[in-house]
Amino acid sequence: MTDFERLRATLPTGLWIDGAQTDPIDGGTFPVYDPATGTLIADVADAGGKDAMRALDSAAAVQEEWAATAPRQRSIILRSAWEKVIERTDDLALLMTMEMGKALPESRGEVNYGAEFLRWFSEEAVRIQGRYTTSPSGSGRIMVTKVPVGPTLAVTPWNFPLAMGTRKIGPALAAGCTIIVKPAEDTPLTMLLLAEIFAEAGLPAGVLSVLPASNAAAVTEPLLADPRLRKVTFTGSTRVGKILIEQSAQQVLRTSMELGGNAPFVVFDDADIDAAVEGAMAAKMRNGGEACTAANRLIVANSVREEFTTKLTDRIAALTVGPGSDDGTNVGPLVNEKQRRNVASLVDDAVAAGARVRTGGKSVDGPGYFFQPTVLDEVPANARIVREEIFGPVAAITGFDTEAEGVAAANDTEYGLAAYIYTQNVDRAFRVADKLESGMVGVNRGVISDVAAPFGGVKQSGLGSEGGTEGIEEYLETKYVGFA
C-alpha cells in the first residue's frame, strides 16, 4: 500500500457539520481528480442549499457560547490545532500535492506557513484591545470594546488549500466567531482533514463547518441571504468577488476580499542582477506560478534587460516538470485542463502579438495538465498577458528606460495586490515603494507573505487585510459604551 492509499483510506469525505462527518441531504457527491494523472482521488459529498442551512443553524446555535469562551481557552485550542497540523505535515503535504499538483517540498512549505496562522492567532486571541478614557469635555467616560462579528462564511481557493483556510479560520476563531468554510471544488479534501484535526484539538461542535460543493452558488447564496450570517471572507477572482460583494450588500455584511493580482516585478538598472533573478524565480515560479502574488509582469530596465533575461531563462529552462510527488520535480501540473488552456491561450496571444519565446511556450503531452516553464521577451503592451492574471509558469518580460516609466508601467493595471522592486539605491527603494499602487511591496525580496504582516490589496485586488495584528480586526466589531 502506498502512502497515499493509506492516507486515502482514512480521509473524511463527507460534509463537516456539528463536529463530525455527515451526508448531504440529497446524497450527492462529486469527483476530485489528481491533476498529474487525471485519475480519480475520491468522491466527496456535494453540499446544497439545505446543507448550508444546517451548517448555519449549527453555527448560530453556538455563536453566543463560543464568543463567551475565555480568550485563553480559544488560544489553547488554536495552539493545539497548530501542533497537530505540524504533526500531520507529511499527510497534509501529500494530500495537497495529490489534489492540486504542487511539488512536495512546496506542499510541506505550505503546511508550515499555513500552520503558523494558527499559532499566530492563538497569541492574538488573548491580546484583543479596547480603551477607556475620559471625554474631552469632562462630562463622561468613554469605554471602547471589541466584540465578535458573528457567524462567518469563508470561501477559499484551490491554489493554497491549507493556508488560505487557516488564514481565515485562525482569526475568526480567535475573535470568537463561528465559521462555515466552502472550499474550492478542486481541493476539498485538505480542508476536510483540517476540520477533523480541529475536532481532535478540542474545538466545540458547530464552531467550524466545511461544505464541499460542486455548485458554489447553491451554498453561498442562501447563506448570504440569511440575516444570521454577519460576515463573508473570500479569496479568489475579482469577478467572483464582485458578485459576492453585491450579494452581501443585501444584509450589509462585513466583507474581506482578497482578489486577483497582476504583480509587477521591477528591476532597475542599479539592481544586483543575480539577486533579482533569484527573487524572480521565487516570485514567479513559486507554486508553479499559481499564486495571486506571483510576478505577472517582469518590467526590467533596458540597459540590463538582456543580462537579466538570459540568466532567468537559463534558470527556468533547467526546471524539472513532473508529478509533484516525484523526487526532483520543481514544477507540477496546473490544477485542471481549463487552467492549462487559459495559460496556453495567453502565451499564444502574446506570441501572435510579437512576443519572443526564450524557452518553453507549449503544453506538455501525456496524462495530466502540464505546461512548460516559459520565458517571453519583447512582450508588447497590447498582449492579454500584460493585463490578465497568468496563474501559470510563464514569465513575461518588458522593458523601460527611466524610473518614471518603470513606475508608470507597474501601476498600469486595475489590480494592486503585490509588487516587487529590485534596486541597490535606498532612496529609490523608499521613493518607488511609496509610488506603487499596491497593498504589499517587496524590496529586494521575491517572497513577501508573512503571518505577522498584513496581506491585502488595493484597487480591484480587494478589501481588508489578513494576517498580522490587522487580521483579527476583520472579525471584530467596535462597541462604544458611554458612562456618566
C-alpha positions in Angstrom: 0.0 0.0 0.0 1.4 3.4 -1.0 1.5 6.4 1.4 -1.4 8.0 -0.4 -3.5 4.8 -0.4 -3.0 4.5 3.3 -4.0 8.2 3.8 -7.0 8.0 1.4 -8.4 5.1 3.4 -8.9 7.3 6.4 -9.8 10.7 4.8 -13.0 12.4 5.7 -15.1 12.8 2.5 -18.5 13.8 3.9 -19.8 17.3 4.9 -18.4 18.5 8.2 -21.2 19.8 10.3 -21.7 19.7 14.1 -18.2 18.5 14.6 -18.5 15.3 12.5 -18.9 13.9 9.0 -22.4 13.8 7.7 -24.0 13.0 4.4 -25.6 15.7 2.3 -29.4 15.8 2.4 -29.7 14.8 -1.3 -26.9 12.2 -1.0 -24.9 13.7 -3.9 -21.1 13.5 -4.5 -18.6 15.0 -6.9 -15.2 13.7 -8.0 -11.8 15.0 -7.1 -9.0 14.2 -9.6 -5.2 14.1 -9.4 -4.1 16.8 -11.9 -0.8 14.9 -12.6 -2.6 11.9 -14.0 -6.3 12.8 -14.4 -7.2 9.8 -12.2 -9.9 9.9 -9.5 -8.8 10.5 -6.0 -12.1 10.4 -4.2 -15.8 11.1 -4.4 -16.7 13.9 -2.0 -20.0 14.9 -0.5 -21.7 17.6 -2.5 -23.4 20.2 -0.4 -26.6 22.1 -1.4 -28.7 24.9 0.0 -30.4 22.8 2.7 -27.0 21.6 3.9 -25.8 25.2 4.1 -28.8 26.0 6.3 -27.9 23.0 8.6 -24.4 24.4 8.9 -25.7 27.9 9.7 -28.2 26.6 12.2 -25.3 24.9 14.0 -23.0 28.0 13.8 -25.8 30.3 15.0 -26.7 28.0 17.9 -23.2 28.0 19.4 -22.1 31.6 18.4 -23.0 33.1 21.8 -21.3 30.3 23.7 -18.2 30.4 21.6 -18.0 34.3 21.8 -18.2 33.9 25.6 -15.5 31.3 25.7 -12.4 32.6 27.5 -9.8 34.0 25.2 -7.2 31.8 26.8 -9.3 28.7 26.0 -9.7 29.8 22.4 -6.0 30.3 22.3 -5.3 26.9 23.7 -7.5 25.2 21.1 -5.7 27.1 18.2 -2.3 26.2 19.7 -3.3 22.6 19.9 -4.5 22.7 16.3 -1.2 24.2 15.2 0.7 21.4 17.0 -1.5 18.7 15.3 -1.1 20.2 11.9 2.6 20.2 12.3 2.4 16.6 13.4 0.5 15.7 10.3 2.8 17.6 7.9 3.6 14.6 5.7 -0.1 13.7 5.3 -1.3 17.2 4.6 1.6 17.8 2.2 0.9 14.6 0.2 -2.8 15.3 0.1 -2.3 18.9 -1.3 0.1 17.5 -3.9 -2.4 14.9 -5.0 -5.3 17.4 -5.0 -3.7 20.4 -6.8 -0.3 19.2 -8.1 2.4 21.3 -6.4 5.7 19.7 -5.7 6.0 18.0 -2.4 8.7 20.4 -1.0 6.3 23.3 -1.7 3.4 21.5 -0.1 5.5 20.9 3.0 6.3 24.6 3.0 2.6 25.5 2.8 1.9 23.3 5.8 4.4 25.2 7.9 3.2 28.5 6.6 -0.5 27.6 7.0 0.0 26.2 10.5 1.8 29.5 11.5 -1.5 31.3 11.2 -3.0 29.1 13.8 -0.1 29.7 16.2 -0.1 33.5 15.4 -3.8 33.9 16.1 -3.6 31.7 19.2 -1.4 34.5 20.5 -3.6 37.3 19.2 -6.7 35.8 20.8 -5.5 37.0 24.2 -4.5 40.4 23.0 -7.7 41.9 21.7 -7.6 45.5 22.8 -10.1 48.2 23.9 -9.7 51.5 25.6 -11.1 53.6 28.5 -10.8 57.3 28.6 -12.4 60.5 30.0 -14.4 62.5 27.5 -12.5 65.7 26.5 -15.5 67.7 27.8 -15.2 66.0 31.2 -18.9 65.2 31.1 -18.5 61.4 30.9 -16.3 58.4 30.3 -15.7 56.5 27.1 -15.3 52.8 27.0 -14.5 51.1 23.7 -14.6 47.3 23.4 -14.2 44.7 20.6 -16.9 42.1 20.1 -17.0 39.2 17.6 -18.7 40.0 14.3 -20.6 36.7 14.4 -21.2 33.7 12.1 -18.9 33.9 9.1 -18.8 32.4 5.6 -15.3 31.8 4.2 -14.8 30.8 0.6 -11.3 29.5 -0.1 -9.4 28.9 -3.3 -7.6 25.8 -4.7 -4.0 27.1 -5.1 -3.2 27.1 -1.3 -5.8 24.7 0.0 -4.5 24.7 3.6 -3.0 28.2 4.1 -5.9 30.1 2.6 -8.2 28.3 5.1 -6.0 28.8 8.2 -5.6 32.5 7.4 -9.3 32.9 7.7 -10.2 30.2 10.3 -7.4 31.3 12.7 -8.5 34.9 13.2 -12.2 34.1 13.1 -11.9 31.5 16.0 -9.5 33.8 17.9 -12.0 36.7 17.7 -14.9 34.4 18.9 -16.7 33.9 15.6 -18.1 30.7 14.3 -17.2 29.9 10.7 -18.5 28.0 7.7 -15.9 27.2 5.0 -16.8 26.5 1.4 -13.5 25.1 -0.1 -12.7 25.0 -3.8 -14.2 22.2 -5.7 -10.7 21.0 -6.9 -9.3 20.8 -3.4 -11.9 20.0 -0.7 -10.1 17.1 1.0 -7.4 19.2 2.6 -10.0 21.4 4.3 -12.0 18.4 5.5 -8.9 16.9 7.0 -8.2 20.2 8.7 -11.7 20.2 10.2 -11.0 16.7 11.6 -7.8 18.0 13.1 -9.6 20.9 14.8 -12.1 18.4 16.3 -9.2 16.5 17.7 -7.8 19.7 19.1 -10.9 20.2 21.2 -12.9 22.7 19.0 -16.6 22.5 20.1 -19.0 21.1 17.6 -20.7 23.7 15.4 -18.0 26.3 15.6 -16.4 25.1 12.3 -18.3 23.6 9.4 -16.9 22.6 6.0 -19.2 22.4 2.9 -17.6 21.0 -0.2 -19.8 21.7 -3.2 -19.7 21.4 -7.0 -22.1 24.4 -7.3 -20.7 27.2 -5.1 -23.7 29.4 -5.5 -26.1 26.7 -4.2 -24.3 27.0 -0.9 -23.3 30.7 -0.8 -26.5 32.4 -2.0 -28.8 31.1 0.8 -26.2 31.8 3.4 -25.6 35.4 2.2 -29.4 36.0 2.2 -29.8 34.8 5.8 -29.6 37.6 8.4 -27.9 35.3 10.9 -24.7 35.4 8.8 -22.7 38.5 9.6 -19.6 38.3 7.5 -18.2 36.9 4.3 -14.5 36.5 3.5 -13.3 35.4 0.1 -10.1 34.6 -1.7 -10.4 34.2 -5.5 -11.0 36.0 -8.7 -12.1 39.6 -8.9 -15.1 38.6 -11.0 -16.5 36.3 -8.3 -15.5 38.7 -5.5 -17.7 41.4 -7.1 -20.7 39.1 -7.2 -20.2 38.2 -3.5 -19.9 41.9 -2.6 -23.1 42.7 -4.4 -24.9 39.8 -2.7 -23.5 40.6 0.7 -24.9 44.2 0.4 -28.5 42.9 0.9 -27.7 42.0 4.5 -24.9 44.7 4.9 -22.4 42.1 5.8 -18.8 42.7 6.8 -16.6 41.7 3.9 -13.0 40.8 3.4 -11.9 40.2 -0.2 -8.5 39.0 -1.4 -9.0 39.1 -5.2 -7.0 39.0 -8.4 -3.5 40.3 -8.9 -1.2 41.5 -11.7 2.0 41.9 -9.8 4.8 44.0 -11.4 8.4 42.9 -10.7 10.5 46.0 -11.5 14.3 45.6 -11.9 16.1 48.9 -12.0 19.5 49.5 -13.7 21.3 49.6 -10.4 19.9 46.2 -9.2 22.0 43.2 -8.2 21.0 41.2 -11.3 21.8 37.8 -9.8 19.8 38.6 -6.7 17.0 39.9 -8.9 17.0 36.6 -10.9 16.8 34.7 -7.7 14.0 36.8 -6.5 12.1 36.5 -9.8 12.4 32.7 -9.6 10.7 32.8 -6.2 8.1 35.5 -7.1 7.2 33.9 -10.5 7.7 30.2 -10.1 6.5 29.6 -6.5 3.5 27.2 -6.7 4.1 26.9 -10.4 3.0 30.5 -10.8 -0.4 29.7 -9.5 -0.4 32.4 -6.8 -2.2 35.8 -6.7 1.1 37.3 -5.5 3.0 35.8 -8.5 5.1 38.2 -10.5 2.9 38.7 -13.5 4.9 41.3 -15.4 8.7 41.5 -15.2 9.5 45.1 -16.0 13.2 45.4 -16.5 15.4 48.4 -17.2 16.5 48.1 -20.9 20.2 48.6 -20.0 20.2 45.3 -18.0 17.3 43.5 -19.6 19.2 41.1 -21.8 21.5 40.1 -18.9 18.5 39.5 -16.7 16.5 37.7 -19.3 19.4 35.4 -20.3 20.1 34.4 -16.7 16.4 33.9 -15.9 15.9 31.9 -19.0 18.7 29.6 -18.1 17.2 29.0 -14.6 13.7 28.4 -15.8 14.8 26.1 -18.7 16.6 23.9 -16.1 13.4 23.3 -14.1 12.1 19.7 -14.0 8.4 19.3 -14.8 6.5 16.3 -13.5 4.1 14.9 -10.9 4.5 16.8 -7.7 5.0 13.6 -5.7 8.1 12.6 -7.8 11.6 13.3 -6.3 13.3 16.1 -8.2 10.1 17.8 -9.5 10.3 21.5 -9.5 7.1 22.3 -11.3 4.0 20.2 -11.1 0.9 20.2 -13.2 -1.6 23.0 -13.4 -4.7 22.4 -11.4 -7.0 21.4 -14.3 -7.3 21.4 -18.0 -9.3 24.7 -18.0 -6.4 26.4 -16.3 -3.9 24.9 -18.7 -5.9 26.1 -21.7 -6.1 29.6 -20.3 -2.3 29.7 -19.8 -1.7 28.4 -23.3 -4.2 31.0 -24.7 -2.3 33.9 -23.0 1.0 32.6 -24.4 -0.3 32.1 -27.9 -1.9 35.6 -27.9 1.4 37.2 -26.7 3.4 35.4 -29.4 0.9 36.4 -32.1 1.3 40.0 -30.9 5.1 39.9 -31.3 6.5 38.4 -28.1 9.6 36.2 -28.4 9.7 32.8 -26.7 13.0 32.3 -25.0 12.2 28.9 -23.5 9.1 26.7 -23.2 5.8 28.0 -24.6 3.8 24.8 -25.0 1.6 22.4 -23.2 3.2 19.0 -22.3 1.8 15.9 -23.9 0.6 13.0 -21.9 -1.6 12.5 -18.9 -2.0 15.4 -16.5 -2.2 19.1 -17.1 1.4 20.2 -17.5 2.7 23.3 -19.2 6.4 24.1 -20.0 8.0 26.7 -17.8 8.2 29.6 -20.1 10.0 32.9 -20.6 8.6 35.5 -23.1 10.6 38.6 -24.0 9.7 41.6 -26.1 6.1 41.3 -24.9 4.0 44.1 -26.4 1.8 46.3 -24.3 -1.4 45.1 -26.2 -0.9 41.5 -25.3 -3.5 40.0 -23.0 -0.8 38.5 -20.8 0.1 42.0 -19.7 -3.4 42.7 -18.5 -4.7 39.3 -17.3 -3.5 37.2 -14.4 -1.4 34.3 -15.8 -1.7 31.8 -12.9 0.9 29.5 -14.5 4.7 29.1 -15.0 5.1 31.9 -17.6 7.4 34.9 -17.1 6.5 37.8 -19.4 9.3 40.4 -19.7 9.0 44.0 -20.9 11.5 46.9 -20.7 11.7 50.6 -19.6 14.2 53.4 -19.6 13.5 55.9 -16.8 12.4 55.4 -13.3 9.2 57.3 -14.0 8.5 54.9 -16.9 9.1 51.9 -14.7 6.7 53.1 -12.0 4.0 54.1 -14.6 4.2 50.6 -16.2 4.0 48.9 -12.8 0.9 51.0 -11.9 -0.8 50.5 -15.3 -3.3 47.9 -14.1 -6.6 47.7 -12.4 -5.1 45.5 -9.8 -3.0 46.3 -6.8 -2.2 43.3 -4.6 1.6 42.8 -4.6 4.6 44.5 -6.3 8.3 43.8 -6.3 11.3 46.2 -6.9 15.0 45.5 -7.1 17.4 48.3 -6.6 20.5 49.0 -4.5 19.6 52.6 -4.0 17.9 53.1 -0.7 16.4 56.4 -1.6 14.9 54.9 -4.8 13.6 52.0 -2.8 11.6 54.2 -0.5 10.6 56.6 -3.3 9.3 53.9 -5.6 7.6 51.9 -2.8 5.6 55.0 -1.9 4.5 55.5 -5.5 3.4 52.0 -6.3 -0.3 51.4 -6.1 -0.2 48.1 -4.3 -1.2 46.8 -0.9 2.2 45.0 -0.5 5.6 45.8 -1.8 8.7 43.6 -1.7 12.0 45.4 -1.8 14.9 43.1 -2.9 12.9 40.1 -2.0 10.7 37.7 -4.1 8.5 36.3 -1.3 6.7 38.8 1.0 4.0 36.7 2.6 4.4 36.7 6.4 1.9 35.7 9.0 3.0 38.7 11.1 2.3 41.1 8.3 -1.0 42.3 6.8 -1.9 40.7 3.5 -4.3 42.6 1.3 -4.6 44.7 -1.8 -6.0 48.0 -3.2 -8.0 48.9 -6.3 -9.6 45.7 -7.7 -7.4 43.4 -5.7 -9.7 43.5 -2.7 -10.8 44.9 0.6 -9.3 44.4 4.1 -6.2 42.6 5.4 -5.4 39.1 6.5 -2.6 38.2 8.8 -0.6 40.4 11.2 -2.2 42.3 14.0 -4.6 43.7 11.5 -6.0 40.3 10.6 -8.1 39.7 13.7 -9.7 43.2 13.3 -11.6 41.9 10.3 -13.6 39.6 12.6 -14.3 42.2 15.4 -16.9 44.9 15.7 -16.2 48.1 17.7 -18.6 48.9 20.5 -18.7 52.2 22.4 -20.2 52.4 25.8 -20.7 55.9 27.3 -20.6 56.3 31.1 -21.8 59.4 33.1 
